[in-house]
Amino acid sequence: MTYTDTVRKTFAITTPLYYVNDLPHIGSAYTTMAADAVARFERLRGKAVLMITGTDEHGQKIQRTAESNGLQPQEHCDKIAAGFDALWQKLNIQYDRFSRTTSPRHEAIVKEFFGRVWDKGDIYLGQQKGWYCVSCEEFKEERELLQGHRCSIHPNKEAEWRDEQNYFFALSKYQSQLEALYQERPDFIQPESRRNEVLSFVAQGLQDFSISRVNLDWGFPVPVDPNHTIYVWFDALLGYVTALLDPDSDPSLEKALEKWWPINLHLIGKDILRFHAVYWPAMLMSAGLPVSGHVFGHGFLTKDGQKMGKSLGNTLDPVELVDRYGADAIRYYFLKEIEFGKDGDFSETRFVDIVNADLANDLGNLLNRTLKMVQKYCNALVPNVNGEDIPADHPLKAIGLGLSDRTSVAYEALAFSEACREIFTLVRSCNKFIDEQAPWSLYKQGNSAAVEQVLYAVLESVRLSAYLLSPIIPSISTDIYQQLGFSLNFNEKTLINDSVTYDTHATWGTLPAQQQLGEPRPVFVRLEQA
Ligand code: MSP
């Protein structure tokens, strides 16, 4: 199952809007790296892409954190939001919109949306009794909690008993409409295992949920009753809509929904599936708006089997990792090594082994030794061979010809590991091919036509691999491209966003003969274990 929508030329994708209770950890970076890879892939294919990320800044959790740091909430949020942005720069994330839920424009959108749901008659005042996990910002059923009313996602935190008047959203009214949505659009929730989780949750019967809080200042007032504050999740999900506004347009739903709605894909972690796959579509139905395209819930990065998290304090600092190892190595490891959708543990030893084997040895050395031979045997020009004339059963061309199709299928299914596996099959075949063909011997025998054939096929395969890997390792791909004599820079959005370029570059055999090559230098320096 994939997220593809072949009809629309626009593509909007979101990461969650991250809580600003602390600086980002590698778990928050994980979703963003994946979203960036998808956004880059769609841009590469020539779609108009809007990648949305941002921060979720209201609610009790944030208010308490600001207090404990001795800061005004807004001051605290500004500081942490800047920390997220700084990490996205370091990780080379090409987002288009950074949505902050404390922005005045967002308040206008929330107010208008609330008004629509209110007018529909879907909001009423009631009594909320139950256990509230502040770290999840969610009421929990007694049966979901561990001993001592501890939350299973934050076992070091006790849920708090609440008995208060709240406004409720009439979720139960949407039971059958939601069931119909899941039936009619079986790929709305992915992967399949998450879909099943949602189906069985909904089958138990949906309960209305409270969308206001009392005794909490940090949030927007309920428009019809300012003694209440809008619940952080009702507010946060609408941050996706606010993000669609052009920077200079009026903050109205009409303007926001003009170009990019419905959003094609929400990428989230599995802990916030219910909000995105149940509450959010019901809210949209209530407001009379089309539901988003797809929701994909990925797994957790774990440490010693437990979800890494700010609340548990068992996280890895992504800034430190990027400073030590570089953005591409981190992006590659997490996207290649962990099957997207499943949980995955991070081990530094494994990380270093994998990136050294794949990026330094298999890919980097391959380019380097080939370029050196081309310098020596072919005057540092791409050998004078026409890729189209090479027979389709040539061992590298045979793999290269269908590669972009296979890789696209994998990217569309968010199967990043699979995309990497496909591409590295070609890379490894190149290494084997050089060893078998031994161009150095062919050269000694004076068979320069054969030398040229071998080296062209390898350079072309490295080029295609770099192109198809560019959504994951954009800087290494740019470096490879430049050494192959191109000026294409995968970090320049406008330069790569073109379907004609895609059709040429994603095809094996298009490396121009006699193109002047750059100076060979390692594209990835081997890492040492810390
Ligand atoms: N603020 C809400 C989202 C609102 S969206 C309108 C939120 N924020 S969060 O900062 O707590 O989490 C954001 C995302 O990071 C979630 O998708 C969550 O699954 C993901 N991760 C947090 N820790 C994680 C791991 N250890 N591993 C993988 N992803 C994790 O929820």
Boltz pocket constraint, residues with backbone or C-beta under 6 A from the ligand:
constraints:
  - pocket:
      binder: B
      contacts: [[A, 15], [A, 16], [A, 17], [A, 18], [A, 19], [A, 26], [A, 27], [A, 28], [A, 30], [A, 31], [A, 56], [A, 135], [A, 233], [A, 236], [A, 237], [A, 238], [A, 239], [A, 267], [A, 268], [A, 269], [A, 270], [A, 271], [A, 272], [A, 298], [A, 299], [A, 300], [A, 301], [A, 302], [A, 307], [A, 308], [A, 309]]
      max_distance: 6.0
